[in-house]
Amino acid sequence: MARPSRCRKICFEPTYDSFIPEGISNGEKIILTLDEYEVIRLIDLNKLTHEQASKQMNISRTTVSEIYEMARYKIANSLVHGRPLLISGGNYQLCQGEQNCLQNCPKRKIHKQQIITKKGVNTMRIAVTYDNGNIFQHFGHTSQFKVYDIENNQIINEQIIDTQGQGHGALATFLNNAQADILICGGIGGGAQNALAQAGIKLFGGVMGNADEAVKAYLNGTLNYNANVQCNHHGHGHSCGGHGHACHEDKHGCSGN
């Protein structure tokens, strides 16, 4: 018996759902399903990888690749042969903002109470100051953290959490309540560092670039960070962060020396 198809998460229905060649009102119609449309939007427009798109749509990477191939064939068929293209139907479910995707989802903003997933006993939780895929460079002003749960040196869950207007030292309490074990960030002041130390949260500051890549580097023991990082941002034109040390931590299955 064939396994039932999993319902695909999509962000929203398209604003424009039909494309008809000029001067051709009839002809065989090509139906692009909404899940096919979503895959094209995520990969070709938003430049997500197949793996990233699969996480956002709550399906496997193989399924995303199959949907993507079919969708591109349908679009090419419409363009080359001048056939009307309609976007309709499919096996999908509209996201209500509960997905922790990489987008600035307006639906997420209506959820007043934020639910942070409880981590397992053998899980290490890494929090990263987060802004549109990259590491936000001012810890005290970050509006989001991306949280990664690690078991056996593998990422098993990812979640984006809003700081809900909290800042500076209060964020250490926020991260402690979120059960974070490690913080990766850019610049961070001395007071916040002390608060993190008191909460038992290990700090890797002065890190720049992509958040996902930084976590992978930490797990591989190759994260570049600054053990003496500071952030004195009382004006503009400053820079926070920097590089200097390589991470070789051995905790919960992470790479050791």
C-alpha contacts under 8 A as a table, 3 or more apart, distances in Angstrom:
res1	aa1	res2	aa2	distance
6	R	59	I	6.91
6	R	91	N	7.90
7	C	59	I	7.98
7	C	91	N	5.54
7	C	92	Y	5.08
7	C	93	Q	6.27
8	R	35	D	6.44
8	R	57	M	5.42
8	R	58	N	6.30
8	R	59	I	6.52
8	R	91	N	6.24
8	R	92	Y	4.40
8	R	93	Q	5.88
9	K	35	D	7.75
9	K	56	Q	7.17
9	K	57	M	4.37
9	K	58	N	6.18
9	K	92	Y	5.77
9	K	93	Q	4.99
9	K	94	L	5.85
9	K	95	C	5.86
10	I	13	E	7.69
10	I	34	L	7.77
10	I	35	D	6.67
10	I	38	E	6.13
10	I	57	M	6.21
10	I	92	Y	6.64
10	I	93	Q	6.19
10	I	94	L	5.17
10	I	95	C	5.78
11	C	38	E	7.77
11	C	94	L	5.98
11	C	95	C	5.24
12	F	94	L	6.16
12	F	95	C	7.19
13	E	34	L	7.16
13	E	94	L	7.81
14	P	17	D	6.02
14	P	34	L	7.98
14	P	87	I	7.93
17	D	86	L	5.76
17	D	87	I	4.81
17	D	88	S	7.22
18	S	84	P	7.34
18	S	85	L	5.70
18	S	86	L	4.40
18	S	87	I	6.14
19	F	84	P	5.75
19	F	85	L	5.08
19	F	86	L	6.41
20	I	24	I	6.97
20	I	25	S	6.80
20	I	83	R	7.05
20	I	84	P	4.43
20	I	85	L	6.39
21	P	24	I	5.48
21	P	25	S	7.39
21	P	82	G	5.90
21	P	83	R	6.86
21	P	84	P	6.36
22	E	25	S	7.66
24	I	27	G	7.31
24	I	82	G	7.83
25	S	84	P	7.85
26	N	84	P	7.75
27	G	83	R	6.20
27	G	84	P	7.08
28	E	83	R	6.15
28	E	84	P	7.05
29	K	83	R	5.92
29	K	84	P	4.95
29	K	85	L	6.04
29	K	86	L	7.04
30	I	74	K	6.79
30	I	78	S	6.85
30	I	83	R	6.72
30	I	84	P	6.11
30	I	85	L	4.92
30	I	86	L	6.14
31	I	74	K	7.81
31	I	85	L	6.04
31	I	86	L	4.94
31	I	87	I	5.79
31	I	88	S	6.48
32	L	36	E	6.22
32	L	37	Y	6.53
32	L	71	A	6.68
32	L	74	K	6.92
32	L	75	I	7.96
32	L	85	L	6.93
32	L	86	L	5.96
32	L	87	I	4.67
32	L	88	S	6.27
32	L	89	G	7.96
33	T	36	E	5.16
33	T	37	Y	6.21
33	T	87	I	5.53
33	T	88	S	5.03
33	T	89	G	5.09
33	T	90	G	4.70
34	L	37	Y	4.85
34	L	38	E	6.07
34	L	87	I	6.21
34	L	88	S	5.86
34	L	89	G	6.00
34	L	90	G	5.64
34	L	91	N	7.87
34	L	92	Y	7.04
35	D	38	E	4.96
35	D	39	V	6.32
35	D	67	I	7.77
35	D	90	G	6.10
35	D	91	N	6.76
35	D	92	Y	5.98
36	E	39	V	5.24
36	E	40	I	6.42
36	E	67	I	5.77
36	E	68	Y	6.54
36	E	70	M	7.67
36	E	71	A	5.36
36	E	90	G	7.96
37	Y	40	I	5.22
37	Y	41	R	6.17
37	Y	71	A	7.16
37	Y	87	I	7.28
38	E	41	R	4.97
38	E	42	L	6.08
39	V	42	L	5.20
39	V	43	I	6.00
39	V	53	A	7.01
39	V	64	V	6.92
39	V	67	I	7.08
39	V	68	Y	5.98
40	I	43	I	5.39
40	I	44	D	5.37
40	I	45	L	6.99
40	I	68	Y	6.50
40	I	71	A	7.14
40	I	72	R	7.71
41	R	44	D	5.74
41	R	45	L	4.99
41	R	46	N	6.30
42	L	45	L	5.85
42	L	46	N	4.84
42	L	47	K	6.31
42	L	48	L	5.70
42	L	53	A	6.28
43	I	46	N	5.71
43	I	47	K	4.70
43	I	48	L	4.72
43	I	49	T	6.18
43	I	50	H	6.92
43	I	53	A	6.97
44	D	47	K	5.40
44	D	48	L	7.59
48	L	51	E	7.92
48	L	52	Q	5.79
48	L	53	A	6.04
49	T	52	Q	5.14
49	T	53	A	6.16
50	H	53	A	5.09
50	H	54	S	6.09
50	H	61	R	5.87
50	H	64	V	6.33
50	H	65	S	6.62
51	E	54	S	5.11
51	E	55	K	6.47
51	E	60	S	7.90
51	E	61	R	5.26
52	Q	55	K	5.29
52	Q	56	Q	6.39
53	A	56	Q	5.12
53	A	57	M	6.11
53	A	61	R	7.67
53	A	64	V	7.16
54	S	57	M	5.17
54	S	58	N	5.79
54	S	59	I	5.07
54	S	60	S	5.43
54	S	61	R	5.07
54	S	63	T	7.80
54	S	64	V	5.89
55	K	58	N	5.03
55	K	59	I	6.50
55	K	60	S	7.52
55	K	101	C	7.82
56	Q	59	I	7.98
56	Q	99	Q	7.16
56	Q	100	N	7.61
56	Q	101	C	5.48
56	Q	102	L	7.91
59	I	63	T	6.58
59	I	64	V	7.11
60	S	63	T	5.21
60	S	64	V	6.43
61	R	64	V	5.03
61	R	65	S	6.27
62	T	65	S	5.13
62	T	66	E	6.31
63	T	66	E	5.08
63	T	67	I	6.16
64	V	67	I	5.13
64	V	68	Y	5.96
65	S	68	Y	5.03
65	S	69	E	6.17
66	E	69	E	5.28
66	E	70	M	6.39
67	I	70	M	5.26
67	I	71	A	6.07
68	Y	71	A	5.13
68	Y	72	R	6.16
69	E	72	R	5.37
69	E	73	Y	6.32
70	M	73	Y	5.15
70	M	74	K	6.32
71	A	74	K	5.19
71	A	75	I	6.30
72	R	75	I	5.14
72	R	76	A	6.07
73	Y	76	A	5.13
73	Y	77	N	6.03
74	K	77	N	5.03
74	K	78	S	6.24
75	I	78	S	5.13
75	I	79	L	6.24
75	I	85	L	7.53
76	A	79	L	5.12
76	A	80	V	5.93
77	N	80	V	5.40
77	N	81	H	5.82
77	N	82	G	7.75
77	N	83	R	7.34
78	S	81	H	5.54
78	S	82	G	5.33
78	S	83	R	4.59
78	S	84	P	6.38
78	S	85	L	6.17
79	L	82	G	5.40
79	L	83	R	7.00
95	C	98	E	6.88
95	C	99	Q	6.93
96	Q	99	Q	7.68
96	Q	107	K	6.17
96	Q	108	R	7.49
97	G	100	N	7.88
97	G	105	C	6.75
97	G	106	P	7.60
97	G	107	K	4.61
97	G	108	R	4.26
97	G	109	K	7.85
97	G	111	H	7.66
98	E	108	R	6.61
100	N	158	E	7.63
100	N	159	Q	5.46
100	N	160	I	5.60
101	C	160	I	7.59
102	L	132	N	7.01
102	L	133	G	7.01
103	Q	132	N	7.57
105	C	108	R	5.53
105	C	109	K	7.29
106	P	109	K	5.44
106	P	110	I	7.47
107	K	110	I	5.71
107	K	111	H	7.52
108	R	111	H	5.61
109	K	112	K	7.22
111	H	114	Q	6.83
114	Q	161	I	7.58
114	Q	162	D	7.87
116	I	159	Q	7.99
116	I	161	I	7.32
116	I	178	A	6.64
118	K	178	A	7.96
118	K	179	Q	7.79
119	K	123	T	6.13
119	K	124	M	7.96
119	K	125	R	7.47
119	K	149	D	7.22
119	K	179	Q	7.34
120	G	123	T	5.06
122	N	151	E	6.74
122	N	252	H	7.05
123	T	149	D	6.20
123	T	150	I	5.52
123	T	151	E	5.27
123	T	252	H	7.07
124	M	149	D	5.77
124	M	150	I	5.01
124	M	151	E	6.60
124	M	180	A	7.69
124	M	181	D	6.30
124	M	251	K	7.96
124	M	252	H	6.15
125	R	147	V	6.73
125	R	148	Y	5.65
125	R	149	D	4.61
125	R	150	I	6.16
125	R	179	Q	6.91
125	R	180	A	4.96
125	R	181	D	5.31
125	R	182	I	6.54
126	I	147	V	5.63
126	I	148	Y	5.12
126	I	149	D	6.49
126	I	150	I	7.70
126	I	180	A	5.87
126	I	181	D	6.03
126	I	182	I	4.76
126	I	183	L	5.89
126	I	184	I	7.37
126	I	215	V	7.80
127	A	145	F	6.03
127	A	146	K	5.72
127	A	147	V	4.44
127	A	148	Y	6.43
127	A	175	L	7.72
127	A	180	A	6.14
127	A	181	D	7.80
127	A	182	I	6.13
127	A	183	L	4.88
127	A	184	I	6.29
128	V	135	I	6.62
128	V	145	F	5.29
128	V	146	K	5.21
128	V	147	V	6.37
128	V	183	L	5.78
128	V	184	I	4.79
128	V	185	C	5.79
128	V	211	A	6.69
129	T	135	I	5.39
129	T	136	F	5.08
129	T	137	Q	7.47
129	T	139	F	6.47
129	T	142	T	6.10
129	T	144	Q	6.27
129	T	145	F	4.68
129	T	146	K	6.57
129	T	183	L	7.92
129	T	184	I	6.81
129	T	185	C	5.36
129	T	186	G	7.72
130	Y	133	G	6.56
130	Y	134	N	5.84
130	Y	135	I	4.93
130	Y	136	F	5.00
130	Y	142	T	6.96
130	Y	143	S	7.59
130	Y	144	Q	5.33
130	Y	145	F	4.97
130	Y	146	K	5.76
130	Y	211	A	7.03
131	D	134	N	5.29
131	D	135	I	6.15
131	D	136	F	5.33
131	D	142	T	7.85
131	D	143	S	7.92
131	D	144	Q	6.91
133	G	210	N	5.94
133	G	211	A	6.01
133	G	212	D	7.60
134	N	208	M	7.63
134	N	209	G	5.49
134	N	210	N	4.26
134	N	211	A	4.97
135	I	185	C	6.24
135	I	186	G	6.71
135	I	207	V	7.35
135	I	208	M	5.87
135	I	209	G	5.84
135	I	210	N	6.04
135	I	211	A	5.23
136	F	139	F	7.11
136	F	142	T	6.42
136	F	185	C	6.81
136	F	186	G	6.41
136	F	208	M	8.00
137	Q	185	C	6.52
137	Q	186	G	4.16
137	Q	187	G	5.41
137	Q	208	M	7.33
137	Q	240	C	6.23
137	Q	241	G	6.88
138	H	141	H	5.55
138	H	142	T	6.27
138	H	185	C	7.70
138	H	186	G	6.10
138	H	187	G	5.15
138	H	188	I	6.23
138	H	231	C	7.23
138	H	240	C	7.20
139	F	142	T	5.44
139	F	167	G	7.96
139	F	168	H	6.90
139	F	185	C	6.47
139	F	186	G	6.78
139	F	187	G	6.18
139	F	188	I	5.26
139	F	189	G	7.96
140	G	167	G	4.83
140	G	168	H	3.83
140	G	169	G	7.35
140	G	171	L	7.25
140	G	188	I	6.93
140	G	189	G	7.88
140	G	192	A	7.71
141	H	167	G	5.75
141	H	168	H	6.93
142	T	145	F	7.43
142	T	163	T	7.40
142	T	167	G	7.31
143	S	162	D	5.85
143	S	163	T	5.25
143	S	164	Q	7.06
143	S	165	G	6.82
143	S	166	Q	8.00
144	Q	160	I	6.75
144	Q	161	I	5.58
144	Q	162	D	4.46
144	Q	163	T	5.51
145	F	160	I	5.79
145	F	161	I	5.40
145	F	162	D	6.54
145	F	163	T	7.30
146	K	158	E	7.07
146	K	159	Q	5.73
146	K	160	I	4.38
146	K	161	I	6.33
146	K	211	A	7.91
147	V	158	E	5.62
147	V	159	Q	5.10
147	V	160	I	6.08
147	V	161	I	7.42
147	V	180	A	7.97
148	Y	155	I	6.44
148	Y	156	I	7.58
148	Y	157	N	5.83
148	Y	158	E	4.64
148	Y	159	Q	6.64
149	D	155	I	5.75
149	D	156	I	5.70
149	D	157	N	5.13
149	D	158	E	6.42
150	I	153	N	5.96
150	I	154	Q	5.36
150	I	155	I	4.64
150	I	156	I	5.80
150	I	157	N	7.43
150	I	252	H	7.78
151	E	154	Q	5.39
151	E	155	I	6.62
151	E	156	I	6.67
151	E	252	H	6.79
151	E	253	G	6.91
152	N	252	H	6.74
152	N	253	G	4.88
152	N	254	C	7.42
153	N	219	L	6.22
153	N	252	H	7.17
153	N	253	G	4.89
153	N	254	C	5.12
153	N	255	S	7.61
154	Q	219	L	7.94
155	I	158	E	7.55
163	T	166	Q	5.53
163	T	167	G	7.69
163	T	171	L	7.51
163	T	174	F	7.55
166	Q	170	A	6.17
166	Q	171	L	6.20
167	G	170	A	5.63
167	G	171	L	5.46
168	H	171	L	5.65
168	H	172	A	7.69
168	H	191	G	7.97
168	H	192	A	5.94
169	G	172	A	5.57
169	G	173	T	7.40
169	G	191	G	6.53
169	G	192	A	4.67
169	G	195	A	6.09
170	A	173	T	5.34
170	A	174	F	6.33
171	L	174	F	4.67
171	L	175	L	6.03
171	L	192	A	7.89
172	A	175	L	5.14
172	A	176	N	6.09
172	A	192	A	6.82
172	A	195	A	5.81
172	A	196	L	5.21
172	A	199	A	6.99
173	T	176	N	4.94
173	T	177	N	6.10
173	T	195	A	7.86
173	T	196	L	7.99
173	T	199	A	7.33
174	F	177	N	5.21
174	F	178	A	6.24
175	L	178	A	4.81
175	L	179	Q	6.31
175	L	180	A	5.46
176	N	179	Q	5.04
176	N	180	A	5.75
176	N	181	D	7.96
176	N	199	A	6.25
176	N	201	I	7.45
177	N	180	A	7.67
180	A	183	L	7.30
180	A	201	I	6.70
181	D	200	G	7.22
181	D	201	I	4.95
181	D	202	K	6.32
182	I	201	I	5.28
182	I	202	K	4.68
182	I	203	L	5.95
182	I	204	F	7.61
183	L	201	I	6.78
183	L	202	K	6.19
183	L	203	L	4.99
183	L	204	F	6.09
183	L	205	G	7.81
184	I	203	L	6.29
184	I	204	F	4.86
184	I	205	G	5.80
184	I	207	V	6.91
185	C	188	I	7.51
185	C	203	L	7.97
185	C	204	F	6.52
185	C	205	G	4.88
185	C	206	G	6.32
185	C	207	V	5.72
185	C	208	M	7.65
186	G	205	G	5.20
186	G	206	G	4.25
186	G	207	V	4.87
186	G	208	M	6.12
186	G	240	C	6.23
186	G	241	G	4.69
186	G	242	G	7.72
187	G	205	G	6.27
187	G	206	G	5.55
187	G	229	V	6.26
187	G	230	Q	5.64
187	G	231	C	4.63
187	G	240	C	4.60
187	G	241	G	4.76
188	I	192	A	6.69
188	I	193	Q	6.90
188	I	205	G	7.01
188	I	229	V	6.74
188	I	230	Q	5.29
188	I	231	C	4.78
188	I	240	C	7.99
189	G	192	A	5.53
189	G	193	Q	6.32
189	G	230	Q	5.24
189	G	231	C	4.91
189	G	232	N	6.67
190	G	193	Q	4.98
190	G	194	N	6.25
190	G	230	Q	6.71
191	G	194	N	5.19
191	G	195	A	6.31
192	A	195	A	4.99
192	A	196	L	6.16
193	Q	196	L	5.12
193	Q	197	A	6.20
193	Q	203	L	7.60
194	N	197	A	5.05
194	N	198	Q	6.21
195	A	198	Q	5.15
195	A	199	A	6.28
196	L	199	A	5.01
196	L	200	G	6.25
196	L	201	I	5.21
196	L	202	K	7.21
196	L	203	L	7.50
197	A	200	G	5.02
197	A	201	I	5.73
197	A	202	K	6.81
198	Q	201	I	7.66
204	F	207	V	7.27
204	F	225	Y	5.93
204	F	226	N	7.02
204	F	227	A	6.86
205	G	225	Y	5.71
205	G	226	N	5.62
205	G	227	A	6.65
205	G	229	V	5.83
205	G	241	G	6.75
206	G	225	Y	5.22
206	G	226	N	4.91
206	G	227	A	7.77
206	G	229	V	5.61
206	G	240	C	6.87
206	G	241	G	3.40
206	G	242	G	4.58
206	G	243	H	6.11
207	V	214	A	7.73
207	V	224	N	6.60
207	V	225	Y	5.19
207	V	226	N	7.23
207	V	241	G	5.88
207	V	242	G	6.32
207	V	243	H	6.72
208	M	241	G	6.89
208	M	242	G	7.40
209	G	213	E	7.79
209	G	214	A	7.33
210	N	213	E	5.39
210	N	214	A	6.25
211	A	214	A	5.13
211	A	215	V	6.45
212	D	215	V	5.32
212	D	216	K	6.35
213	E	216	K	5.03
213	E	217	A	6.07
214	A	217	A	5.00
214	A	218	Y	6.21
214	A	223	L	6.40
215	V	218	Y	5.00
215	V	219	L	6.30
215	V	223	L	7.88
216	K	219	L	5.12
216	K	220	N	6.19
217	A	220	N	4.96
217	A	221	G	6.04
217	A	222	T	4.94
217	A	223	L	4.72
218	Y	221	G	5.03
218	Y	222	T	5.86
218	Y	223	L	4.77
218	Y	247	C	6.28
218	Y	248	H	7.65
218	Y	249	E	7.96
218	Y	254	C	7.86
218	Y	255	S	7.97
219	L	222	T	7.70
219	L	254	C	5.30
219	L	255	S	5.88
220	N	223	L	7.68
220	N	254	C	7.34
220	N	255	S	5.71
221	G	246	A	7.10
221	G	247	C	5.15
221	G	248	H	4.54
221	G	249	E	6.73
221	G	254	C	7.56
221	G	255	S	5.28
221	G	256	G	6.94
222	T	246	A	5.49
222	T	247	C	5.58
222	T	248	H	6.97
223	L	245	H	7.77
223	L	246	A	5.30
223	L	247	C	4.96
223	L	248	H	7.99
224	N	243	H	5.55
224	N	244	G	6.23
224	N	245	H	5.35
224	N	246	A	4.75
224	N	247	C	6.48
225	Y	242	G	6.84
225	Y	243	H	4.90
225	Y	244	G	5.75
225	Y	245	H	5.21
225	Y	246	A	6.41
225	Y	247	C	7.22
226	N	229	V	5.27
226	N	241	G	7.20
226	N	242	G	5.99
226	N	243	H	5.13
226	N	244	G	5.21
226	N	245	H	5.87
227	A	244	G	7.71
227	A	245	H	7.01
229	V	241	G	6.33
229	V	242	G	7.44
230	Q	240	C	7.24
230	Q	241	G	7.45
231	C	240	C	5.67
231	C	241	G	7.60
233	H	236	H	7.26
233	H	238	H	6.62
235	G	238	H	7.06
248	H	255	S	6.26
248	H	256	G	5.36
248	H	257	N	6.00
249	E	254	C	6.46
249	E	255	S	6.13
249	E	256	G	5.39
249	E	257	N	7.60
250	D	253	G	6.59
250	D	254	C	4.99
250	D	255	S	5.39
250	D	256	G	4.38
250	D	257	N	7.59
251	K	254	C	5.23
251	K	255	S	7.75
251	K	256	G	7.98
